[in-house]
């Protein structure tokens, strides 16, 4: 990408708003064997054949089918546990080590692969499958999902004892996975809304890696960076909602190719 070197040189001259932020979506994990969400072989297609994603992945559905949603959660945890960080995850760790405190990684993914690869400065804006919290919000506490519960096949139910481990320690109501569902809103406490908007404001560059722009906060982050004079590079195989929303902005660029090839180019110029 011919503009990349000049963008990096301009950012390096700045005394403020000179952070470099990577925004990752499901596309970065596809090389690890994890299906994307909306593709023809997506996780919703594979895992929830009786429901549309917009109805299954909701708090409303959880309230009516808590056991079913938890069973599917442990199926997904099994899928994630069997996957390994790929070269793009590893390359981001190398870039973080070079950029040090100028580096931020904001991810929509809940698969934990960035952390397993060794990334440190990670902000999970859609939550994760390591944690749970009270579905009735009896407190603000977040708990680790009990390690005693075995990971599940798609058709393997939770036992009575396992279900009991998923009760809130304080009020004995059902807990829920600490993730963002389709009928919920971003907030600071669980999804780092204010923190990531501040990061975007202070970023000289946001690089989008494998996200289609289908959710609200990622678009707000891009908008924030451009508003305060930063650049955005959309790294994807094809155009998407980011392209549609920001293609007319002077500081918006697109790179059509693989994430790994872009990261190799990026590392060569920083």
C-alpha positions as CSV (number, residue, x, y, z in Angstrom):
1,X,0.0,0.0,0.0
2,X,1.8,3.1,-1.3
3,X,0.3,5.5,1.2
4,X,1.2,3.5,4.3
5,X,4.7,4.7,4.7
6,X,3.7,8.4,4.5
7,X,0.9,7.9,6.9
8,X,3.2,6.3,9.5
9,X,5.8,9.0,9.0
10,X,3.2,11.7,9.6
11,X,1.9,10.0,12.8
12,X,5.5,9.6,14.1
13,X,6.0,13.4,13.9
14,X,2.9,14.1,16.0
15,X,3.3,14.8,19.8
16,X,-0.3,14.0,20.5
17,X,-3.0,11.8,18.9
18,X,-0.2,9.5,17.6
19,X,-1.4,6.1,18.9
20,X,-1.9,3.3,16.5
21,X,-5.0,1.2,17.1
22,X,-6.0,-2.1,15.5
23,X,-9.7,-3.0,15.4
24,X,-10.2,-6.7,14.8
25,X,-13.3,-8.7,13.8
26,X,-14.1,-12.4,13.1
27,X,-12.0,-12.3,9.9
28,X,-8.7,-12.4,11.7
29,X,-9.7,-15.7,13.4
30,X,-11.0,-17.5,10.3
31,X,-7.5,-18.7,9.6
32,X,-7.6,-20.4,13.0
33,X,-10.6,-22.5,11.9
34,X,-13.2,-20.4,13.7
35,X,-16.1,-19.6,11.4
36,X,-17.1,-16.0,10.9
37,X,-20.6,-15.1,12.0
38,X,-22.5,-14.3,8.9
39,X,-20.7,-16.3,6.2
40,X,-22.1,-19.3,4.5
41,X,-20.3,-21.5,7.0
42,X,-20.7,-19.0,9.8
43,X,-21.0,-19.9,13.5
44,X,-24.7,-19.0,13.6
45,X,-25.3,-21.3,10.6
46,X,-23.4,-24.2,12.2
47,X,-24.6,-23.8,15.7
48,X,-28.2,-22.4,15.7
49,X,-29.9,-24.0,12.8
50,X,-33.4,-23.7,14.4
51,X,-33.0,-19.9,15.1
52,X,-32.1,-16.8,13.3
53,X,-29.0,-15.1,14.8
54,X,-31.0,-12.0,15.7
55,X,-33.4,-14.0,17.8
56,X,-31.0,-16.6,19.3
57,X,-28.3,-14.2,20.2
58,X,-30.5,-12.0,22.5
59,X,-31.1,-11.5,26.2
60,X,-34.8,-12.1,25.5
61,X,-34.0,-15.5,24.2
62,X,-31.7,-16.3,27.1
63,X,-34.5,-15.4,29.6
64,X,-36.7,-18.1,28.1
65,X,-34.0,-20.6,27.3
66,X,-31.1,-20.2,29.7
67,X,-30.0,-23.8,29.7
68,X,-30.0,-23.9,25.9
69,X,-27.9,-20.8,25.7
70,X,-25.4,-22.0,28.3
71,X,-25.1,-25.3,26.5
72,X,-24.4,-23.5,23.2
73,X,-21.9,-21.3,25.1
74,X,-19.9,-24.4,26.2
75,X,-20.0,-25.7,22.7
76,X,-18.5,-22.5,21.4
77,X,-15.9,-22.5,24.2
78,X,-14.9,-26.0,23.0
79,X,-14.6,-24.7,19.4
80,X,-12.4,-21.8,20.6
81,X,-10.3,-24.1,22.9
82,X,-9.5,-26.3,19.9
83,X,-8.3,-23.4,17.8
84,X,-4.9,-21.8,18.0
85,X,-3.7,-18.3,17.3
86,X,-2.6,-17.9,13.6
87,X,0.2,-15.9,12.0
88,X,-1.8,-12.7,12.0
89,X,-2.4,-12.9,15.8
90,X,1.3,-13.6,16.3
91,X,2.3,-10.7,14.0
92,X,0.2,-8.3,16.0
93,X,2.1,-9.3,19.1
94,X,5.4,-8.5,17.3
95,X,3.9,-5.1,16.3
96,X,2.8,-4.4,19.9
97,X,6.3,-5.1,21.1
98,X,7.7,-2.5,18.7
99,X,5.1,0.2,19.2
100,X,4.9,-0.4,23.0
101,X,2.6,2.2,24.7
102,X,1.5,3.6,21.3
103,X,-0.3,0.3,20.5
104,X,-3.9,-0.5,21.2
105,X,-5.9,-3.5,20.2
106,X,-9.7,-3.3,20.2
107,X,-11.4,-6.6,19.4
108,X,-15.0,-7.6,18.6
109,X,-13.9,-11.3,19.1
110,X,-14.7,-13.3,22.1
111,X,-12.4,-16.2,21.3
112,X,-9.4,-15.2,23.5
113,X,-6.9,-15.8,20.7
114,X,-5.3,-12.4,20.9
115,X,-4.5,-13.0,24.6
116,X,-3.3,-16.6,23.9
117,X,-1.0,-15.3,21.2
118,X,0.5,-12.9,23.8
119,X,-1.2,-9.5,23.1
120,X,-1.4,-7.4,26.3
121,X,-3.2,-4.2,25.6
122,X,-6.5,-5.7,24.5
123,X,-10.0,-4.2,24.8
124,X,-12.9,-6.7,24.3
125,X,-15.9,-4.6,23.2
126,X,-18.2,-7.6,22.8
127,X,-17.1,-9.3,26.1
128,X,-15.7,-12.8,26.4
129,X,-16.5,-16.4,27.3
130,X,-14.2,-16.5,30.3
131,X,-16.6,-14.6,32.5
132,X,-20.3,-14.5,33.6
133,X,-22.4,-12.2,35.6
134,X,-25.8,-12.2,37.3
135,X,-28.6,-12.1,34.7
136,X,-30.7,-10.0,37.1
137,X,-27.8,-7.6,37.7
138,X,-28.1,-8.0,41.5
139,X,-24.5,-6.6,41.6
140,X,-21.8,-5.3,39.3
141,X,-19.6,-8.3,40.0
142,X,-18.2,-10.4,37.2
143,X,-17.2,-14.0,37.9
144,X,-15.0,-16.5,36.2
145,X,-17.0,-19.2,34.4
146,X,-16.4,-22.4,36.5
147,X,-13.6,-24.5,35.1
148,X,-15.3,-27.6,36.5
149,X,-17.9,-27.5,33.7
150,X,-16.7,-29.6,30.8
151,X,-16.8,-28.3,27.3
152,X,-19.7,-29.6,25.2
153,X,-20.5,-31.1,21.8
154,X,-23.3,-29.4,20.0
155,X,-25.9,-31.9,21.3
156,X,-24.4,-32.5,24.8
157,X,-26.5,-31.2,27.6
158,X,-25.3,-29.7,30.9
159,X,-25.7,-31.8,34.0
160,X,-27.8,-30.7,37.0
161,X,-24.6,-30.1,39.1
162,X,-23.1,-28.0,36.2
163,X,-26.3,-25.9,36.1
164,X,-26.0,-25.3,39.8
165,X,-22.5,-23.9,39.3
166,X,-23.9,-21.3,36.9
167,X,-26.2,-19.8,39.6
168,X,-25.3,-16.3,40.9
169,X,-23.3,-16.7,44.1
170,X,-25.2,-13.8,45.7
171,X,-28.8,-14.2,44.7
172,X,-29.0,-17.8,43.2
173,X,-30.5,-16.5,40.0
174,X,-29.1,-17.7,36.6
175,X,-25.9,-16.1,35.5
176,X,-25.3,-15.2,31.9
177,X,-22.2,-15.1,29.7
178,X,-20.5,-11.7,29.9
179,X,-21.0,-11.0,26.2
180,X,-23.0,-8.4,24.2
181,X,-26.1,-9.7,22.6
182,X,-28.1,-8.2,19.7
183,X,-30.7,-6.6,21.8
184,X,-28.3,-5.0,24.2
185,X,-26.3,-1.7,24.2
186,X,-22.6,-1.0,24.7
187,X,-21.6,0.4,28.1
188,X,-18.3,1.2,29.8
189,X,-18.6,-1.3,32.7
190,X,-18.7,-4.5,30.5
191,X,-17.7,-3.3,27.0
192,X,-15.3,-0.4,27.4
193,X,-17.5,2.1,25.5
194,X,-16.0,5.3,26.9
195,X,-12.5,3.9,27.1
196,X,-12.4,2.9,23.4
197,X,-13.9,6.1,22.2
198,X,-11.1,8.0,24.0
199,X,-8.6,5.6,22.4
200,X,-10.0,6.3,19.0
201,X,-9.9,10.1,19.6
202,X,-6.2,9.8,20.4
203,X,-5.3,7.5,17.5
204,X,-3.4,8.8,14.5
205,X,-4.4,5.6,12.8
206,X,-7.0,2.9,13.2
207,X,-6.4,-0.3,11.2
208,X,-9.5,-2.4,10.7
209,X,-8.7,-6.1,10.4
210,X,-11.4,-8.5,9.2
211,X,-14.5,-6.7,10.4
212,X,-17.5,-6.0,8.2
213,X,-18.7,-3.0,10.3
214,X,-22.1,-4.5,11.1
215,X,-22.2,-3.2,14.7
216,X,-22.5,0.3,16.1
217,X,-19.4,0.9,18.2
218,X,-16.8,0.0,15.6
219,X,-18.3,2.6,13.3
220,X,-18.3,5.2,16.0
221,X,-14.6,4.4,16.7
222,X,-13.8,5.0,13.0
223,X,-15.9,8.2,13.0
224,X,-14.1,9.4,16.1
225,X,-10.6,8.9,14.7
226,X,-11.4,10.7,11.5
227,X,-13.1,13.5,13.3
228,X,-10.0,14.3,15.2
229,X,-7.7,14.1,12.2
230,X,-6.6,10.5,12.3
231,X,-6.4,8.0,9.4
232,X,-8.3,4.8,8.9
233,X,-7.2,1.8,6.8
234,X,-9.9,-0.9,6.2
235,X,-8.1,-4.2,5.6
236,X,-10.6,-6.7,4.2
237,X,-10.9,-9.0,1.2
238,X,-13.9,-7.0,-0.1
239,X,-15.9,-3.8,0.5
240,X,-18.2,-3.7,3.5
241,X,-20.3,-1.3,5.7
242,X,-17.1,0.6,6.6
243,X,-16.6,1.3,2.9
244,X,-20.2,2.4,2.5
245,X,-20.1,4.7,5.5
246,X,-16.7,6.3,5.2
247,X,-15.6,6.0,1.5
248,X,-16.0,9.7,0.9
249,X,-13.8,10.7,3.9
250,X,-10.3,12.0,2.9
251,X,-8.5,10.0,5.6
252,X,-10.2,6.7,4.9
253,X,-8.2,4.1,2.9
254,X,-8.9,0.5,1.9
255,X,-6.5,-2.4,1.5
256,X,-8.0,-5.3,-0.4
257,X,-5.9,-8.4,0.4
258,X,-5.1,-10.7,3.3
259,X,-4.6,-9.5,6.9
260,X,-1.3,-11.2,7.1
261,X,0.1,-9.6,4.0
262,X,-1.0,-6.2,5.3
263,X,0.6,-6.8,8.7
264,X,3.9,-7.8,7.0
265,X,3.8,-4.5,5.0
266,X,2.9,-2.6,8.1
267,X,5.7,-4.1,10.2
268,X,8.2,-3.2,7.5
269,X,7.5,0.5,7.7
270,X,7.1,1.2,11.5
